[in-house]
Amino acid sequence: MNNRAIYPVLALLVLCSLLLVNSQYQARQLFMELERTRMRQRANEIEWAQLQLNQSLLAKHARIDSMAKSTLHMQPPAAGRTQYLTAAAP
């Protein structure tokens, strides 16, 4: 084979090798970004579950009742203070 024909093939081989290394590097970068995103997703799911649990605990009737009695000094109406309204017949 002629020496002149070897140089373009050699240059093409080097170019292909560099492109392969570059594509592998980009694939690794994308994979690492994907893993970081998955970790953030798992953390967000855990935080969402904790927030839902906190919301359900804060919305319980017994807690609201105790907070109304202690903080706002509310008390249930006595039977004597309750007024019932009836609609008059036309």
Backbone as a ProteinNet text record, in pm:
[ID]
protein_1_A
[PRIMARY]
MNNRAIYPVLALLVLCSLLLVNSQYQARQLFMELERTRMRQRANEIEWAQLQLNQSLLAKHARIDSMAKSTLHMQPPAAGRTQYLTAAAP
[TERTIARY]
84.3	0	89	41.3	115.3	113.9	226.7	235.8	136.5	109.8	15.9	-125.6	-163.9	-298.7	-313.7	-205.4	-211.1	-247.8	-199.2	-222.4	-370.5	-444.5	-587.7	-662.4	-627.2	-691.4	-654.8	-528.6	-483.3	-553.3	-566.6	-636.5	-782.8	-845.5	-984.4	-999.1	-903.8	-905.9	-892.4	-803.4	-784.7	-911.4	-969.2	-1092.1	-1205.4	-1221	-1325.3	-1300	-1176.2	-1142.5	-1178	-1146.8	-1180.3	-1331.9	-1403.5	-1549.6	-1609.1	-1552.3	-1599.2	-1576.3	-1458.9	-1428.4	-1522.5	-1547.2	-1636.7	-1779.7	-1827.9	-1964.8	-1976.4	-1874.5	-1877.8	-1878	-1800.7	-1798	-1935.7	-1998.7	-2131.2	-2233.7	-2222.4	-2314.3	-2297.3	-2175.3	-2151.9	-2209.9	-2191.6	-2245.9	-2398.4	-2461.7	-2607.4	-2654.6	-2580.7	-2617.5	-2606.5	-2500.5	-2485.5	-2597.5	-2637.1	-2747.8	-2879	-2897	-3015.8	-3020.1	-2908.2	-2903.5	-2929.7	-2874.2	-2901.7	-3050	-3111.2	-3253.7	-3337.1	-3298.5	-3370.2	-3358.5	-3240.6	-3223.3	-3310.1	-3315.9	-3402.7	-3548.7	-3586.3	-3724.4	-3758.6	-3668.2	-3693.7	-3705	-3617.8	-3624	-3754.4	-3798.6	-3925.1	-4043.8	-4039.4	-4147.6	-4154.5	-4038.8	-4035.4	-4089.5	-4046.8	-4095.9	-4246	-4297.7	-4441	-4518.6	-4467.9	-4535	-4536	-4425.2	-4419.7	-4516.6	-4526.5	-4619.4	-4764.7	-4795.3	-4931.3	-4962.7	-4865.5	-4885.7	-4906.7	-4824.2	-4840.3	-4976	-5019.5	-5148.7	-5260.9	-5253.1	-5359.4	-5359.1	-5240.1	-5233.7	-5289	-5257.2	-5302.7	-5452.9	-5511.9	-5653.4	-5744.7	-5693.2	-5778.1	-5872	-5994.3	-6097.6	-6058	-5999.4	-5962.8	-5857.9	-5762.9	-5660.7	-5722.2	-5808.9	-5874.1	-5958.7	-6028.6	-6112	-6027	-5916.5	-5832	-5766	-5726.1	-5667.2	-5771.4	-5895.5	-6000.8	-6027.8	-6024.5	-6050.1	-5933.1	-5809.8	-5695.2	-5652.7	-5643.8	-5593.7	-5701.5	-5818.2	-5924.6	-6025.2	-6007.6	-6096.9	-6242.5	-6261.7	-6396.7	-6454.4	-6584.7	-6652.2	-6781	-6827	-6949.4	-7068	-7164.2	-7279	-7364.6	-7415.2	-7504.2	-7642.2	-7718.4	-7851.8	-7940.5	-7923	-8004.3	-7972.7	-7854.5	-7814	-7838.9	-7887.2	-7910	-8047.7	-8051.8	-8178.9	-8207.3	-8327.9	-8368.7	-8464.8	-8442.3	-8528.1	-8611.3	-8736.4	-8825.2	-8886.4	-8911.5	-8972.6	-9121.6	-9179.6	-9322.6	-9393.3	-9505.4	-9583.3	-9651.6	-9650.8	-9713.5	-9863.6
-117.7	0	124.2	224.6	348.3	427.7	495.1	576.9	692.5	744	854.8	811.4	692.7	643	613.7	591.4	558.8	681.9	800.6	921.2	960.6	960.4	992.5	887.9	762.3	656.9	674.3	706.2	728.6	850.6	957.7	1077.4	1045.9	968.5	928.7	841.4	752.8	666.7	749.3	847.2	934.4	1016.5	1068.1	1145.8	1061.2	940.8	850.8	817.1	797.4	767.5	884.6	1005.9	1124.3	1141.8	1118.1	1127.8	1022.6	903.6	798.1	835.2	887.2	929.6	1041.2	1136.3	1246.9	1197.5	1106.3	1056.4	975.9	901	828.4	925.2	1032.3	1133	1197.7	1233.4	1293.1	1195.5	1068.4	967.5	955.2	959.5	954.1	1076.8	1193.6	1316.7	1309.2	1261.7	1248.4	1146.4	1037.8	936.5	991.8	1069	1128	1227.9	1304.8	1399.4	1323.7	1213.9	1130.9	1076.8	1030.4	979.2	1089.6	1208.6	1321.4	1356	1352.3	1382	1276	1150.8	1043.6	1060.1	1099.7	1120.8	1236.6	1344.8	1458.2	1416.6	1330.4	1283.1	1201.6	1113.3	1033.4	1123.5	1222.3	1315.1	1393.3	1435.7	1508.4	1419.6	1293.3	1201.4	1180.1	1168.8	1152.5	1277.8	1394.1	1518.8	1533.5	1493.5	1500.7	1409.9	1290.8	1199.2	1257.7	1320	1380.8	1497.9	1577.4	1689.8	1642.4	1535.6	1481.8	1429.4	1364	1315	1430.8	1535.1	1652.6	1718.3	1726.7	1788.1	1706.2	1575.1	1492.5	1502.4	1514.9	1529.5	1664.5	1769.8	1903.5	1921.8	1844.3	1861.1	1769.9	1694.8	1605.4	1687.4	1637.7	1709	1730.4	1630.8	1643.2	1753.5	1765.5	1869.2	2007.2	2019.7	2148.4	2187.4	2090.8	2117.6	2162.1	2094.1	2131.6	2267.8	2297.5	2428.6	2539.4	2513.1	2614	2640.7	2535.4	2552.7	2621.9	2582.9	2637.5	2774.9	2791.2	2916	3024.2	2988.3	3086.6	3091.1	3002.6	2994	2974.2	2893.3	2863.4	2747.8	2742	2631.6	2601.6	2478.5	2444.4	2520.7	2557.1	2632.8	2545.3	2608	2536.5	2525.5	2431.5	2410.5	2532.4	2603	2720.4	2838.2	2841.3	2954	2926.9	2808.9	2770.4	2818.4	2885.6	2931	2855.7	2811.2	2738.3	2826.1	2841.9	2919.9	2828.1	2860.9	2781.8	2874.3	2821.4	2900.4	2906.7	3023.9	3041.2	2993.3	2929.6	2879.2	2995.7	3003.8	3116.3	3109.4
0	0	0	-56.9	-73.8	56.9	89.9	211.8	210.2	92.6	83.3	119.9	95.9	127	275.9	346.4	489.5	571.6	534	614.3	624	516.4	531.6	615.4	599.7	679.9	827.1	853.4	990.4	1051.8	974.3	1023.1	1050.8	964.8	984.6	1108.6	1130.8	1248.4	1377.2	1379.4	1495.5	1520.4	1412.1	1425.1	1482.7	1431.6	1483.5	1630.4	1667.4	1806.9	1897.5	1853.7	1933.4	1946.1	1837.9	1842.9	1936.4	1936.8	2025.9	2172	2202.6	2339.9	2381.7	2292.1	2323	2347.7	2266.5	2284.8	2414.3	2451.1	2577.8	2696.3	2685.9	2791.6	2807.3	2696.3	2703.1	2759.8	2724.5	2778	2929.2	2978.6	3123.1	3192.6	3131	3189.4	3197.9	3091.6	3091.8	3194.4	3208.4	3306.9	3448.7	3474.3	3608.3	3635.7	3537	3553.1	3577.2	3507.7	3529.1	3671.4	3722.5	3859.7	3961.7	3937.5	4027.9	4027.2	3910.3	3898.7	3970.1	3957.5	4028.4	4179.5	4227.3	4370.8	4418.9	4340.6	4376.9	4376.5	4280.9	4273.5	4398.2	4438.6	4559.6	4682.4	4692.3	4805.7	4804.3	4686.4	4676.5	4712.3	4673.3	4708.5	4859.6	4923.8	5069.7	5136.8	5089.1	5147.3	5127.1	5010.3	4982.6	5078.4	5101.5	5194.8	5335.5	5376.5	5509.6	5519.4	5414.3	5414.9	5420.8	5349.1	5355.3	5494.5	5558.5	5694.1	5790.1	5778.2	5864.1	5842.8	5719.7	5691.3	5753.8	5744.5	5802.8	5955.4	6014.9	6160.3	6205.3	6129.2	6166.8	6145.4	6057.8	6025.9	6106.8	6200.3	6279.6	6367	6380.3	6454.1	6600.2	6663.3	6804.8	6824.2	6734.2	6746.1	6727	6627.5	6604.1	6724.4	6781.5	6898.8	7017.5	7041.8	7154.8	7132.5	7009.2	6980.5	6997.6	6957.5	6972.4	7120.3	7201	7344.8	7414.5	7380.5	7453.5	7401.7	7272.5	7216.9	7209.5	7159.7	7139.3	7253.9	7352.2	7467.9	7424.5	7325.1	7276.3	7356.7	7363.4	7431.2	7356.8	7365.3	7293.4	7352.3	7271.1	7321.2	7412.6	7517.3	7609.4	7546	7593.2	7537.2	7558.2	7670.7	7698.7	7608.5	7551.2	7466.5	7317.5	7287.3	7148.1	7105.1	6992.1	6937.7	6808.4	6794.8	6674.6	6596.4	6471.5	6385.2	6300	6289.2	6202.2	6099.7	5987.2	5880.6	5905.5	5896.5	5913.7	5789.2	5811.7	5698.9	5628.6	5497.8	5427.5	5424.4
[MASK]
++++++++++++++++++++++++++++++++++++++++++++++++++++++++++++++++++++++++++++++++++++++++++

